[in-house]
Amino acid sequence: NQDLSDWCVSLITRRPTSFDTDATSWVLARPVWGTCP
């Protein structure tokens, strides 16, 4: 479980299919799709 909000995903504008499938206890931030913080 990691905070992924600082990931640079400017070329990926939407959450990929199955990105967090089966991640039932994920409580930290996911990437902000389409941005590069």
PQR file with spaces between the fields and no chain letter, atoms N, CA, C, O and H, PARSE charges and radii, in Angstrom:
ATOM       1  N    ASN     1       0.847   -1.170    0.000 -0.4000 1.5000
ATOM       2  CA   ASN     1       0.000    0.000    0.000 -0.0000 2.0000
ATOM       3  C    ASN     1       0.889    1.227    0.000  0.5500 1.7000
ATOM       4  O    ASN     1       1.609    1.475    0.967 -0.5500 1.4000
ATOM       5  N    GLN     2       0.844    2.000   -1.079 -0.4000 1.5000
ATOM       6  CA   GLN     2       1.663    3.203   -1.204 -0.0000 2.0000
ATOM       7  C    GLN     2       0.816    4.368   -1.677  0.5500 1.7000
ATOM       8  O    GLN     2      -0.191    4.182   -2.359 -0.5500 1.4000
ATOM       9  H    GLN     2       0.258    1.799   -1.865  0.4000 1.0000
ATOM      10  N    ASP     3       1.236    5.578   -1.306 -0.4000 1.5000
ATOM      11  CA   ASP     3       0.611    6.797   -1.821 -0.0000 2.0000
ATOM      12  C    ASP     3       1.170    7.028   -3.216  0.5500 1.7000
ATOM      13  O    ASP     3       2.351    7.341   -3.367 -0.5500 1.4000
ATOM      14  H    ASP     3       2.054    5.728   -0.751  0.4000 1.0000
ATOM      15  N    LEU     4       0.341    6.879   -4.228 -0.4000 1.5000
ATOM      16  CA   LEU     4       0.787    7.015   -5.612 -0.0000 2.0000
ATOM      17  C    LEU     4       0.380    8.351   -6.221  0.5500 1.7000
ATOM      18  O    LEU     4       0.458    8.521   -7.438 -0.5500 1.4000
ATOM      19  H    LEU     4      -0.618    6.624   -4.105  0.4000 1.0000
ATOM      20  N    SER     5      -0.050    9.297   -5.399 -0.4000 1.5000
ATOM      21  CA   SER     5      -0.539   10.571   -5.925 -0.0000 2.0000
ATOM      22  C    SER     5       0.556   11.404   -6.582  0.5500 1.7000
ATOM      23  O    SER     5       0.244   12.342   -7.315 -0.5500 1.4000
ATOM      24  H    SER     5      -0.114    9.159   -4.411  0.4000 1.0000
ATOM      25  N    ASP     6       1.828   11.091   -6.342 -0.4000 1.5000
ATOM      26  CA   ASP     6       2.928   11.827   -6.975 -0.0000 2.0000
ATOM      27  C    ASP     6       3.423   11.174   -8.259  0.5500 1.7000
ATOM      28  O    ASP     6       4.386   11.658   -8.854 -0.5500 1.4000
ATOM      29  H    ASP     6       2.081   10.329   -5.746  0.4000 1.0000
ATOM      30  N    TRP     7       2.803   10.104   -8.697 -0.4000 1.5000
ATOM      31  CA   TRP     7       3.200    9.461   -9.953 -0.0000 2.0000
ATOM      32  C    TRP     7       2.939   10.398  -11.117  0.5500 1.7000
ATOM      33  O    TRP     7       1.921   11.089  -11.145 -0.5500 1.4000
ATOM      34  H    TRP     7       2.021    9.710   -8.214  0.4000 1.0000
ATOM      35  N    CYS     8       3.846   10.427  -12.071 -0.4000 1.5000
ATOM      36  CA   CYS     8       3.670   11.209  -13.290 -0.0000 2.0000
ATOM      37  C    CYS     8       2.958   10.325  -14.316  0.5500 1.7000
ATOM      38  O    CYS     8       3.558    9.420  -14.896 -0.5500 1.4000
ATOM      39  H    CYS     8       4.674    9.866  -12.048  0.4000 1.0000
ATOM      40  N    VAL     9       1.683   10.601  -14.525 -0.4000 1.5000
ATOM      41  CA   VAL     9       0.878    9.807  -15.461 -0.0000 2.0000
ATOM      42  C    VAL     9       0.149   10.730  -16.441  0.5500 1.7000
ATOM      43  O    VAL     9      -1.038   10.557  -16.715 -0.5500 1.4000
ATOM      44  H    VAL     9       1.195   11.336  -14.054  0.4000 1.0000
ATOM      45  N    SER    10       0.885   11.708  -16.958 -0.4000 1.5000
ATOM      46  CA   SER    10       0.260   12.700  -17.840 -0.0000 2.0000
ATOM      47  C    SER    10      -0.249   12.101  -19.146  0.5500 1.7000
ATOM      48  O    SER    10      -1.163   12.654  -19.758 -0.5500 1.4000
ATOM      49  H    SER    10       1.850   11.848  -16.735  0.4000 1.0000
ATOM      50  N    LEU    11       0.319   10.989  -19.581 -0.4000 1.5000
ATOM      51  CA   LEU    11      -0.121   10.368  -20.833 -0.0000 2.0000
ATOM      52  C    LEU    11      -1.213    9.325  -20.621  0.5500 1.7000
ATOM      53  O    LEU    11      -1.732    8.758  -21.583 -0.5500 1.4000
ATOM      54  H    LEU    11       1.062   10.540  -19.084  0.4000 1.0000
ATOM      55  N    ILE    12      -1.558    9.073  -19.365 -0.4000 1.5000
ATOM      56  CA   ILE    12      -2.626    8.118  -19.046 -0.0000 2.0000
ATOM      57  C    ILE    12      -3.749    8.930  -18.413  0.5500 1.7000
ATOM      58  O    ILE    12      -3.678    9.285  -17.236 -0.5500 1.4000
ATOM      59  H    ILE    12      -1.136    9.533  -18.583  0.4000 1.0000
ATOM      60  N    THR    13      -4.771    9.218  -19.185 -0.4000 1.5000
ATOM      61  CA   THR    13      -5.802   10.147  -18.724 -0.0000 2.0000
ATOM      62  C    THR    13      -6.905    9.507  -17.894  0.5500 1.7000
ATOM      63  O    THR    13      -7.653   10.207  -17.211 -0.5500 1.4000
ATOM      64  H    THR    13      -4.829    8.929  -20.140  0.4000 1.0000
ATOM      65  N    ARG    14      -7.015    8.169  -17.948 -0.4000 1.5000
ATOM      66  CA   ARG    14      -8.047    7.474  -17.178 -0.0000 2.0000
ATOM      67  C    ARG    14      -7.451    6.257  -16.490  0.5500 1.7000
ATOM      68  O    ARG    14      -6.447    5.705  -16.941 -0.5500 1.4000
ATOM      69  H    ARG    14      -6.407    7.600  -18.502  0.4000 1.0000
ATOM      70  N    ARG    15      -8.071    5.848  -15.406 -0.4000 1.5000
ATOM      71  CA   ARG    15      -7.594    4.668  -14.666 -0.0000 2.0000
ATOM      72  C    ARG    15      -7.644    3.453  -15.579  0.5500 1.7000
ATOM      73  O    ARG    15      -8.697    3.136  -16.133 -0.5500 1.4000
ATOM      74  H    ARG    15      -8.887    6.296  -15.039  0.4000 1.0000
ATOM      75  N    PRO    16      -6.521    2.772  -15.740 -0.5600 1.5000
ATOM      76  CA   PRO    16      -6.513    1.571  -16.575  0.2800 2.0000
ATOM      77  C    PRO    16      -7.417    0.479  -15.987  0.5500 1.7000
ATOM      78  O    PRO    16      -7.567    0.364  -14.771 -0.5500 1.4000
ATOM      79  N    THR    17      -8.001   -0.300  -16.865 -0.4000 1.5000
ATOM      80  CA   THR    17      -8.837   -1.419  -16.447 -0.0000 2.0000
ATOM      81  C    THR    17      -8.019   -2.349  -15.554  0.5500 1.7000
ATOM      82  O    THR    17      -6.877   -2.677  -15.873 -0.5500 1.4000
ATOM      83  H    THR    17      -7.879   -0.206  -17.853  0.4000 1.0000
ATOM      84  N    SER    18      -8.588   -2.756  -14.472 -0.4000 1.5000
ATOM      85  CA   SER    18      -7.959   -3.685  -13.520 -0.0000 2.0000
ATOM      86  C    SER    18      -6.755   -3.094  -12.787  0.5500 1.7000
ATOM      87  O    SER    18      -5.961   -3.845  -12.221 -0.5500 1.4000
ATOM      88  H    SER    18      -9.516   -2.489  -14.213  0.4000 1.0000
ATOM      89  N    PHE    19      -6.601   -1.775  -12.784 -0.4000 1.5000
ATOM      90  CA   PHE    19      -5.458   -1.160  -12.096 -0.0000 2.0000
ATOM      91  C    PHE    19      -5.412   -1.548  -10.625  0.5500 1.7000
ATOM      92  O    PHE    19      -4.352   -1.893  -10.103 -0.5500 1.4000
ATOM      93  H    PHE    19      -7.246   -1.165  -13.244  0.4000 1.0000
ATOM      94  N    ASP    20      -6.547   -1.491   -9.965 -0.4000 1.5000
ATOM      95  CA   ASP    20      -6.568   -1.795   -8.530 -0.0000 2.0000
ATOM      96  C    ASP    20      -7.529   -2.941   -8.196  0.5500 1.7000
ATOM      97  O    ASP    20      -8.083   -3.001   -7.099 -0.5500 1.4000
ATOM      98  H    ASP    20      -7.408   -1.211  -10.389  0.4000 1.0000
ATOM      99  N    THR    21      -7.713   -3.831   -9.145 -0.4000 1.5000
ATOM     100  CA   THR    21      -8.549   -5.005   -8.918 -0.0000 2.0000
ATOM     101  C    THR    21      -7.971   -5.833   -7.767  0.5500 1.7000
ATOM     102  O    THR    21      -6.762   -6.054   -7.700 -0.5500 1.4000
ATOM     103  H    THR    21      -7.263   -3.783  -10.036  0.4000 1.0000
ATOM     104  N    ASP    22      -8.823   -6.275   -6.886 -0.4000 1.5000
ATOM     105  CA   ASP    22      -8.448   -7.083   -5.722 -0.0000 2.0000
ATOM     106  C    ASP    22      -7.631   -6.321   -4.680  0.5500 1.7000
ATOM     107  O    ASP    22      -7.073   -6.939   -3.774 -0.5500 1.4000
ATOM     108  H    ASP    22      -9.805   -6.095   -6.941  0.4000 1.0000
ATOM     109  N    ALA    23      -7.550   -5.006   -4.785 -0.4000 1.5000
ATOM     110  CA   ALA    23      -6.852   -4.205   -3.774 -0.0000 2.0000
ATOM     111  C    ALA    23      -7.892   -3.745   -2.749  0.5500 1.7000
ATOM     112  O    ALA    23      -8.281   -2.577   -2.721 -0.5500 1.4000
ATOM     113  H    ALA    23      -8.003   -4.503   -5.521  0.4000 1.0000
ATOM     114  N    THR    24      -8.322   -4.663   -1.928 -0.4000 1.5000
ATOM     115  CA   THR    24      -9.430   -4.390   -1.012 -0.0000 2.0000
ATOM     116  C    THR    24      -9.056   -3.492    0.162  0.5500 1.7000
ATOM     117  O    THR    24      -9.934   -2.854    0.743 -0.5500 1.4000
ATOM     118  H    THR    24      -8.006   -5.611   -1.951  0.4000 1.0000
ATOM     119  N    SER    25      -7.785   -3.427    0.522 -0.4000 1.5000
ATOM     120  CA   SER    25      -7.409   -2.623    1.686 -0.0000 2.0000
ATOM     121  C    SER    25      -6.626   -1.370    1.297  0.5500 1.7000
ATOM     122  O    SER    25      -5.936   -0.792    2.136 -0.5500 1.4000
ATOM     123  H    SER    25      -7.072   -3.946    0.049  0.4000 1.0000
ATOM     124  N    TRP    26      -6.722   -0.950    0.056 -0.4000 1.5000
ATOM     125  CA   TRP    26      -5.988    0.227   -0.415 -0.0000 2.0000
ATOM     126  C    TRP    26      -6.636    1.471    0.167  0.5500 1.7000
ATOM     127  O    TRP    26      -7.781    1.783   -0.161 -0.5500 1.4000
ATOM     128  H    TRP    26      -7.282   -1.420   -0.626  0.4000 1.0000
ATOM     129  N    VAL    27      -5.922    2.182    1.024 -0.4000 1.5000
ATOM     130  CA   VAL    27      -6.479    3.369    1.658 -0.0000 2.0000
ATOM     131  C    VAL    27      -5.732    4.640    1.274  0.5500 1.7000
ATOM     132  O    VAL    27      -6.235    5.740    1.501 -0.5500 1.4000
ATOM     133  H    VAL    27      -4.992    1.929    1.291  0.4000 1.0000
ATOM     134  N    LEU    28      -4.545    4.509    0.697 -0.4000 1.5000
ATOM     135  CA   LEU    28      -3.771    5.687    0.321 -0.0000 2.0000
ATOM     136  C    LEU    28      -4.163    6.169   -1.069  0.5500 1.7000
ATOM     137  O    LEU    28      -4.844    5.476   -1.824 -0.5500 1.4000
ATOM     138  H    LEU    28      -4.136    3.615    0.512  0.4000 1.0000
ATOM     139  N    ALA    29      -3.713    7.371   -1.379 -0.4000 1.5000
ATOM     140  CA   ALA    29      -4.102    8.002   -2.650 -0.0000 2.0000
ATOM     141  C    ALA    29      -3.596    7.243   -3.874  0.5500 1.7000
ATOM     142  O    ALA    29      -2.478    6.728   -3.892 -0.5500 1.4000
ATOM     143  H    ALA    29      -3.159    7.934   -0.765  0.4000 1.0000
ATOM     144  N    ARG    30      -4.444    7.190   -4.889 -0.4000 1.5000
ATOM     145  CA   ARG    30      -4.083    6.585   -6.171 -0.0000 2.0000
ATOM     146  C    ARG    30      -3.489    7.683   -7.059  0.5500 1.7000
ATOM     147  O    ARG    30      -3.544    8.858   -6.695 -0.5500 1.4000
ATOM     148  H    ARG    30      -5.352    7.609   -4.874  0.4000 1.0000
ATOM     149  N    PRO    31      -2.930    7.326   -8.202 -0.5600 1.5000
ATOM     150  CA   PRO    31      -2.409    8.357   -9.105  0.2800 2.0000
ATOM     151  C    PRO    31      -3.520    9.324   -9.531  0.5500 1.7000
ATOM     152  O    PRO    31      -4.694    8.960   -9.593 -0.5500 1.4000
ATOM     153  N    VAL    32      -3.123   10.547   -9.816 -0.4000 1.5000
ATOM     154  CA   VAL    32      -4.062   11.528  -10.350 -0.0000 2.0000
ATOM     155  C    VAL    32      -3.903   11.458  -11.861  0.5500 1.7000
ATOM     156  O    VAL    32      -3.013   12.085  -12.437 -0.5500 1.4000
ATOM     157  H    VAL    32      -2.169   10.843   -9.765  0.4000 1.0000
ATOM     158  N    TRP    33      -4.777   10.689  -12.488 -0.4000 1.5000
ATOM     159  CA   TRP    33      -4.651   10.375  -13.911 -0.0000 2.0000
ATOM     160  C    TRP    33      -4.635   11.637  -14.755  0.5500 1.7000
ATOM     161  O    TRP    33      -5.420   12.556  -14.524 -0.5500 1.4000
ATOM     162  H    TRP    33      -5.500   10.180  -12.019  0.4000 1.0000
ATOM     163  N    GLY    34      -3.732   11.681  -15.742 -0.4000 1.5000
ATOM     164  CA   GLY    34      -3.626   12.808  -16.660 -0.0000 2.0000
ATOM     165  C    GLY    34      -2.801   13.961  -16.125  0.5500 1.7000
ATOM     166  O    GLY    34      -2.809   15.046  -16.705 -0.5500 1.4000
ATOM     167  H    GLY    34      -3.094   10.935  -15.930  0.4000 1.0000
ATOM     168  N    THR    35      -2.081   13.743  -15.014 -0.4000 1.5000
ATOM     169  CA   THR    35      -1.272   14.820  -14.433 -0.0000 2.0000
ATOM     170  C    THR    35       0.161   14.361  -14.192  0.5500 1.7000
ATOM     171  O    THR    35       0.471   13.170  -14.218 -0.5500 1.4000
ATOM     172  H    THR    35      -2.075   12.862  -14.543  0.4000 1.0000
ATOM     173  N    CYS    36       1.013   15.335  -13.961 -0.4000 1.5000
ATOM     174  CA   CYS    36       2.396   15.068  -13.572 -0.0000 2.0000
ATOM     175  C    CYS    36       2.747   16.078  -12.481  0.5500 1.7000
ATOM     176  O    CYS    36       3.280   17.151  -12.761 -0.5500 1.4000
ATOM     177  H    CYS    36       0.762   16.302  -13.940  0.4000 1.0000
ATOM     178  N    PRO    37       2.439   15.718  -11.230 -0.5600 1.5000
ATOM     179  CA   PRO    37       2.625   16.670  -10.117  0.2800 2.0000
ATOM     180  C    PRO    37       4.060   17.131   -9.922  0.5500 1.7000
ATOM     181  O    PRO    37       4.336   17.926   -9.023 -0.5500 1.4000
